[in-house]
Amino acid sequence: MNFELKTLSLAAAAKLSTDTLIVLISNQFKAGKDPLSVLIDKAIKAKDLTCKAGQSLNVYALSGVSAPKVIILGLGDAQAVDVKAAISSAATALKSANTTKAVILFAETPSAQTLKAAMLALADATYVYSTTKSKPVTRRLAQVHWGVADANIALKHSFSSTVAMVQGIEFAKEWANRPANHATPTMLGKAAQALAKTSGMSCEVLGPKEVAKLGMGSFMSVAKGSAEPLRFIVLKYQGAPKSVAPTVLVGKGITFDTGGISIKPAPEMDEMKFDMGGAASVLGVFKSLSLLKPALNVIGLIPACENMPDGLAVKPGDVVTSMSGQTIEILNTDAEGRLILCDALTYAERFKPKVVIDIATLTGACVIALGALRSGMFATEDSLAEALQHAGQEAMDLCWRLPLDDDYADALKSNFADVANVGGRAGGAITAAKFLHRFAQKYPWAHLDIAGTAWKGGAAKGGTGRPVGLLLQYLLSQQSSPQTKSRSKAGAA
């Protein structure tokens, strides 16, 4: 979908040739003398329309307006949540009308956040997946002009960053939505290599021999039961001098998760193709970086493999040695994400990173705790947690900080290894984070558990592209406000 930002008044918008003209009005609306203003003013006085968020009025063949269809849409106070709901409802009308070109006009100059909210909501509501369909269905809405009375610098900046964010989110959705046989570890590696053809990027894809040489015994143990060879993907974006420490993003890339020997129940197991949502989000962020080219250095690490239950598969009770040298007793082979991430976190040390953030569809316990609204967030630095929380609010990709108290690690004690890969049911999202924390001691670290937010089930089944928005917003904020390491280590939030 092609987005363009235009400086438009209500009078100028009335003259534009387009399939549908959508006029967004907030509680601050003041009518002028142009045809659209006159219509809106009359409709409000007749109580056929209010500025309440989501309320709309459809008008056809309006005198003085070129567009055959006009939708007047209320935004209320133009808060992000109201804008998202209103635009989503309008998108449904656009799809049913088979609109290919639309002009969406803000009657009052929006804030940068309001514009971002509207763009993200429209893109999400009109997204279409078609890769593995015999007769691909394309997105009908191909071109949208966003009209504002004053296209100031702040709006232009928000617009360009949001266009790139949308492309990154949709890239992540594409790879998350692909069936496992169309998104193997090898295919993910090739997708990363294709991204790296952009100026300022490079990519290295390591196979089983290279990973064995690195001593990634924990990662290798998960891949043993699959005929698909593992891949360890190292993406690099350099937009700043080499002397600037990079931010490292680590994405869990389990391209399909049967649970291994601790096999999952059959119902909804097909959704385990989404278990590489963390990897997809890293790819999505790099897609956005390739478009924006910010003054940052970013490393993307993706350990990718399948978790399958054949005769070579790792067994409950097996002990493996991680790249860090720590031994791990695998009590449950369905707690495999942490086993591949821990070696990637150790590998991240070589970059002397400013910050490391891992992203993983890690625990059902996080879904129980937070549902599908917020991703679980853990951080070792208060300043990092605050920056991620703020970025999530700005990008409408919310997270919530959970504790990292040392006492939670007691559940991971083992009689036969340095650590067990699972504790009990209680606090499962936290004990999983504490497991990873053992391998992230040499840098500021955050962990995002996206098990509840990476995809939707039911009739709306599909990847959400989260948390690409949060991560990109965080990275861009670091250009002007480099993170200062907090002296306060994390306890409960």
Steps between C-alpha positions, in 0.01 A plus 500: 500500500632841402470774762552869421478805727337810354424850626126526444216718618141379500435717194800356312410143595154547353654551157717186503410206277494184709276199567424593859565809709510449876484811716614455860346738752587535866320679781694812397335521159405848380302535179610720212307601188615221264252227392637240742490735798147604419390136479669406827358803680145422381531132594622583850222755554244245378651249745565256214871516582722559801875521537494197730772249413380248243176676406468549126282639226513383137414744225480436126529736202533809719477822300838675478696185590679293234513173695187290438499384862576699814528355850495742792665323794515611862824475699379629838797658677734347238676279754691210347257235624201691358674561168589133469140389559355759263741430214453126538125538457548721194738246349223242506285736294785560258549127443131433444485784248805367311674836528842513331580869561408704803568839651492512879483858619544631852266796536731630774879463487571180697779435744785278381365224725149529354631474146710196593201332667282552194759367256578192707131422548420529129794282397410234755131494406567466126789250512456190282707178499511310172841328462379141515160545335444362149318819401674780689273772637667838492431797721234696316587835658817595312543873556419727794564873516509628857388862507592748772456878513865549598757234407755624755837343573369291790225351284736432211738320734218296654366418155832372359581293809150351504515406131820307576344353814202374300728329251697337780183381675364353176832329427480338844138400439593341169762272651296418809197409289684266266449130574804327646584328171515845339702658781777253586819610677673495159231724352528744791873518434439583135246767596760660727763486225258670261442779752875544542543600135401849614783747549636499855393143572671164501394147588672177598309172521664221701409135456536194728880470462566863587257491792665183634840668476366786712394250767130581489398167654171630636384636162613182320310276741167651392572451130603133533152359442437679170600417144523876434852628572532782751614848405656773712438834330714804573366824348693826533387854433763771525368853486742648753881485539641160597603645834132536599386197700213314331160402627456125456159349427467124555193334348377149583475313171320172568344461156274224631456371852348157561628510856752227418478188716287704742255523212222754491129408470366494145239781521641828366846352452495655152545836674848391603619628162481837680768390747754692293318828569811636672713424196237653272501818707879531469472462122223760502711749693785457252256556215407834659865589563579437135248770407571758771879459526526652850833591664516180706683170512273199541575126505231240443557144624255224404552140617263310269397134507201268538410314819402149386468159675694243297742233625787745531303759696620618839323322790365625832780460752782550247776740600656729237783751511429854384743730320562674835622171649201473733326163498123473466269218606215485249198403705251600232586500129210737435693773684734517201495872419718586797745226394570662165492855636754439776775419250409804289521719811850368567596562137380862537783572746753522215339822372557684830141620471339810639182299561373151417126436456367152434154445356324168535164324497626342819231403751131423526530640851549847354178460301315416822658797679457772236270365229537635147521871577851542641825311448685398815817703554790428732807724532816521705516881479223736605585748225474227236163386635368856497622557144333180376177581683493848343582365154212255528260779585620714209468210253173365650690175560468473875712308749493458877797457730518186711746426783843337489553438872783254560282280721303391193812315378468250785239310297766422238737309729613158376668205670670399176601822321570867565140587423173340390317637199165526682368566848148430618176649367507796736652814347587317179569812294729632772698178553550480122637853507724410795638209300598738219633753749778254593639541149465880479720618784755699301282776353172688558228255397127487438274209415166534321263205536262537205314170535171684541557777245685351201191350338123477518295181493147423391341669200766774508785244505827653391820670606476848649851620414556589866726622648659658188335834583628503858853398402530747212361783713753414771791490255408832340471663842860403569628722219429817693491365854772238554407276789690560819554187700305512822674415825175354626472131424157358435273360762123511475332757276 
